[in-house]
């Protein structure tokens, strides 16, 4: 049975793979208002992930600490 850390890593890897597959053949052209919407969505997603991890007793990694972390 995988540990909590293993399970979190599996979810992180699956999300990366999904996003790579989703946008691999796309050429995105974003306007300023569209980009603000995307950034807002990403911020909410990061907050939700951190909240879910906290409720599971985990600690967010440095990549989920802030929307600009990388």
C-alpha positions as CSV (number, residue, x, y, z in Angstrom):
1,X,0.0,0.0,0.0
2,X,1.5,3.4,-1.0
3,X,2.2,6.0,1.7
4,X,0.5,9.4,1.7
5,X,3.7,10.9,0.2
6,X,3.6,8.3,-2.6
7,X,-0.1,9.0,-3.2
8,X,0.5,12.7,-3.4
9,X,3.4,12.2,-5.8
10,X,1.2,10.0,-8.0
11,X,-1.4,12.7,-8.1
12,X,1.2,15.4,-9.0
13,X,2.6,13.2,-11.7
14,X,-0.8,12.4,-13.1
15,X,-1.8,16.1,-13.2
16,X,1.5,17.0,-15.0
17,X,0.9,14.3,-17.6
18,X,-2.7,15.4,-18.1
19,X,-1.7,19.0,-18.7
20,X,1.2,18.0,-21.0
21,X,-1.2,15.8,-23.0
22,X,-3.9,18.5,-23.0
23,X,-1.7,21.3,-24.4
24,X,1.1,19.4,-26.2
25,X,-0.3,20.2,-29.7
26,X,-1.8,23.6,-28.9
27,X,-0.7,27.0,-29.8
28,X,-2.2,29.3,-27.1
29,X,-2.7,32.9,-27.7
30,X,-4.0,34.6,-24.6
31,X,-5.3,38.1,-24.3
32,X,-4.7,40.0,-21.0
33,X,-8.2,39.5,-19.6
34,X,-8.0,35.8,-20.5
35,X,-4.7,35.5,-18.8
36,X,-6.1,37.1,-15.6
37,X,-8.9,34.6,-15.6
38,X,-6.5,31.7,-16.0
39,X,-4.3,33.0,-13.2
40,X,-7.3,33.4,-11.0
41,X,-8.4,29.9,-11.7
42,X,-4.9,28.6,-11.0
43,X,-4.7,30.5,-7.7
44,X,-8.1,29.0,-6.6
45,X,-6.8,25.5,-7.7
46,X,-3.6,25.9,-5.7
47,X,-5.6,27.0,-2.6
48,X,-7.9,24.1,-2.9
49,X,-5.0,21.6,-3.2
50,X,-3.3,23.1,-0.1
51,X,-6.6,23.0,1.8
52,X,-7.2,19.3,0.8
53,X,-3.6,18.4,1.8
54,X,-4.0,20.1,5.2
55,X,-7.2,18.3,5.9
56,X,-5.4,15.0,5.1
57,X,-2.6,16.0,7.5
58,X,0.0,16.6,4.8
59,X,2.2,19.6,4.1
60,X,2.1,21.3,0.7
61,X,5.3,21.1,-1.3
62,X,7.2,24.2,-2.3
63,X,5.6,24.0,-5.8
64,X,2.2,24.5,-4.3
65,X,3.3,27.2,-1.8
66,X,2.6,30.1,-4.2
67,X,1.3,30.6,-7.7
68,X,4.7,31.9,-8.8
69,X,6.9,29.2,-7.2
70,X,9.0,27.2,-9.6
